[in-house]
């Protein structure tokens, strides 16, 4: 292990112990209900690096190298808990010398950001080296590191869940300061395959992403007629990311040597009925990935769904950063893509209100009093002159989407949306895509949308569009369109995707009423009511008789 020279003193003690200057206290916790395959890896730390820096505490994962007396045939059964090892040592506060060699990992990327932001990069490095953190030593070639990475507690305990897996692979980018954080580690090349009853062949989708180039490719769009598996694709993406056991389902990273997707979190976003029908239920205690189902409607009656007021206060109280961006500031910047933020107000109890921009400002006492006076059922309003107005359903969709995303998104997230056009006027879809892309860019994340709207398709290049079509033999094909979709006309996209032209269908109905008349007669009567394309279609049908 690392020499103690220049490092902090590590003590293993109960959580009521307070570290002195230059000490780290690592304490066992009751992990009942927290599934770690019986490896007992969860603990908490408290550290005081110097008199000039406030002490901090947080969660930590801990593992031990088996002592030499544990023979190979007994390794599978050697799964000691920190509490048991402390008790066996016979010391009230044992030091590392009294326990088997240990190694640690913080449970997620935000924990590393918190440590670096709170202690500063230099003190953070000293702290992490003192506790034998695997990220800070990742590039070292010491024998103990190699042994730690080959233990079952590391592969089956530490790496079982996606957030510590993502942190181990990416947290080194924040150790020098959050301004150096790397946002490029998320999987950019994923192959999804799943089988649905009623189709002759599996659904196979090649999802490709990139944040390079003049036209970013952070969003993939799934489109096609009803009943072809678009929503099911989102469902099975979730199931695969959560690592459900299903031999007919796979999600692989084609650029990763072990094919495991590099995904930190999955956020599933839709209206309540669609969310429950499309996306798997949350299983907070057992799921191997940070996963949330989020509703975009007005304040929900669901017991598990937080109201807008509650969520707003939760975000305002958050002190977390993503890169250099504080979550609250990210929220305000994102909203400005579509809503006049300077006119937004938040109603308070007693008929009062406060501008949204001031919601998170002021002294600690002022903010606590303000947040306590927010009605949980409140919704933001627009103040114009001396009058206030409710947001439209589309504006509220923007507001709540930005609010929920900024609260829950993390570097390396996938945002999944089922029919996001609900409540959105077609003219607002461009604004929504701009808002979404802004959040994805500033959090190093990707999105997959299932939609019936050609307006979403025209916002992304054809390589990001997946057209679902059923073949005559009952098979399913999912292909990129030949049409250059970015900026294309909605009519062209609709004709290509849905193999139909609504204008033609409507003029066919008119033709049934005017059969036998001359085109000149019809043109004189309807030319100021029909489009040129509809008139030409009528003419072709009349002259073909």
CORCOR-V458624 format. One record per backbone hydrogen bond with DSSP energy under -0.5 kcal/mol. CO is the residue of the C=O (numbers start at 1). NH is the residue of the N-H. If there is no record, write none. Layout:
((CO | NH) (CO | NH))
//
This chain:
((4 | 7) (9 | 24) (10 | 96) (11 | 13) (11 | 26) (14 | 17) (20 | 23) (22 | 9) (23 | 48) (24 | 11) (24 | 26) (25 | 27) (25 | 46) (26 | 13) (27 | 44) (29 | 31) (31 | 34) (33 | 35) (34 | 36) (36 | 39) (40 | 82) (41 | 62) (42 | 29) (43 | 60) (44 | 27) (45 | 58) (46 | 25) (47 | 56) (48 | 22) (48 | 23) (50 | 53) (56 | 47) (58 | 45) (60 | 43) (61 | 105) (63 | 103) (67 | 70) (69 | 71) (71 | 74) (72 | 75) (74 | 77) (74 | 78) (75 | 78) (77 | 79) (81 | 85) (82 | 86) (83 | 87) (84 | 88) (85 | 89) (86 | 90) (86 | 91) (87 | 90) (94 | 12) (95 | 98) (96 | 99) (101 | 65) (103 | 63) (104 | 134) (105 | 61) (108 | 112) (109 | 113) (110 | 114) (111 | 115) (112 | 116) (113 | 117) (114 | 118) (115 | 119) (116 | 120) (120 | 124) (121 | 125) (122 | 126) (123 | 127) (124 | 128) (125 | 129) (126 | 130) (127 | 131) (128 | 133) (129 | 132) (132 | 104) (133 | 137) (135 | 138) (137 | 140) (142 | 146) (143 | 147) (144 | 148) (145 | 149) (146 | 150) (147 | 150) (148 | 151) (151 | 155) (152 | 156) (152 | 157) (153 | 157) (153 | 158) (154 | 159) (157 | 160) (157 | 161) (161 | 165) (162 | 166) (163 | 167) (164 | 168) (165 | 169) (166 | 170) (167 | 171) (170 | 173) (171 | 174) (171 | 175) (172 | 175) (174 | 177) (177 | 180) (178 | 181) (181 | 183) (188 | 209) (189 | 254) (189 | 255) (190 | 192) (190 | 207) (191 | 252) (192 | 205) (193 | 250) (194 | 203) (196 | 199) (202 | 204) (203 | 194) (205 | 192) (205 | 207) (206 | 208) (207 | 190) (210 | 217) (214 | 216) (217 | 210) (218 | 447) (220 | 449) (221 | 466) (222 | 451) (223 | 468) (225 | 228) (229 | 233) (230 | 234) (231 | 235) (232 | 236) (233 | 237) (234 | 238) (235 | 239) (236 | 240) (237 | 241) (238 | 242) (239 | 244) (240 | 243) (242 | 288) (244 | 246) (246 | 249) (248 | 195) (250 | 193) (252 | 191) (252 | 254) (253 | 256) (256 | 259) (259 | 253) (261 | 263) (262 | 187) (264 | 290) (265 | 414) (266 | 268) (266 | 292) (267 | 269) (267 | 416) (268 | 294) (269 | 418) (270 | 296) (271 | 275) (272 | 276) (273 | 277) (274 | 278) (275 | 279) (283 | 286) (283 | 287) (285 | 35) (288 | 162) (289 | 291) (290 | 266) (292 | 268) (292 | 294) (294 | 270) (302 | 305) (304 | 306) (307 | 311) (308 | 312) (309 | 313) (310 | 314) (311 | 315) (312 | 316) (313 | 317) (314 | 318) (315 | 318) (320 | 327) (322 | 325) (324 | 326) (325 | 322) (326 | 330) (327 | 331) (328 | 332) (329 | 333) (330 | 334) (331 | 335) (332 | 336) (334 | 337) (335 | 338) (335 | 339) (339 | 341) (340 | 343) (341 | 344) (343 | 383) (344 | 356) (345 | 347) (345 | 381) (346 | 354) (348 | 351) (349 | 352) (352 | 348) (354 | 346) (355 | 358) (356 | 359) (358 | 361) (363 | 367) (364 | 368) (365 | 369) (366 | 370) (367 | 371) (368 | 372) (369 | 373) (370 | 373) (371 | 374) (373 | 349) (373 | 375) (375 | 378) (376 | 309) (376 | 310) (380 | 391) (381 | 345) (382 | 384) (382 | 389) (384 | 387) (387 | 384) (389 | 382) (392 | 396) (393 | 397) (394 | 398) (395 | 399) (396 | 400) (397 | 401) (398 | 402) (399 | 403) (400 | 404) (401 | 405) (402 | 406) (403 | 407) (404 | 408) (405 | 409) (410 | 413) (412 | 264) (412 | 265) (413 | 446) (414 | 267) (414 | 416) (415 | 448) (416 | 269) (417 | 419) (417 | 450) (419 | 422) (421 | 424) (423 | 425) (425 | 428) (425 | 429) (426 | 429) (426 | 430) (428 | 432) (429 | 433) (430 | 434) (431 | 435) (432 | 436) (433 | 437) (434 | 438) (435 | 439) (436 | 440) (437 | 441) (438 | 442) (439 | 443) (440 | 443) (440 | 444) (440 | 445) (441 | 444) (443 | 412) (444 | 412) (446 | 415) (447 | 220) (448 | 417) (449 | 222) (449 | 451) (450 | 419) (451 | 224) (452 | 454) (453 | 456) (453 | 457) (454 | 458) (456 | 459) (457 | 460) (458 | 487) (461 | 464) (462 | 465) (464 | 221) (465 | 467) (466 | 223) (466 | 468) (467 | 469) (467 | 479) (468 | 225) (469 | 477) (471 | 474) (474 | 200) (475 | 471) (477 | 469) (479 | 467) (483 | 485) (485 | 488) (489 | 493) (490 | 494) (491 | 495) (492 | 496) (493 | 497) (494 | 498) (494 | 500) (495 | 499) (501 | 505) (502 | 506) (503 | 507) (504 | 508) (505 | 509) (506 | 510) (507 | 511) (508 | 512) (509 | 513) (510 | 513) (510 | 514) (511 | 514) (511 | 515) (514 | 517) (518 | 522) (519 | 523) (520 | 524) (521 | 525) (522 | 526) (523 | 527) (526 | 529) (526 | 530) (531 | 535) (532 | 536) (533 | 537) (534 | 538) (535 | 539) (536 | 540) (537 | 541) (538 | 542) (539 | 543) (540 | 544) (542 | 545))
//
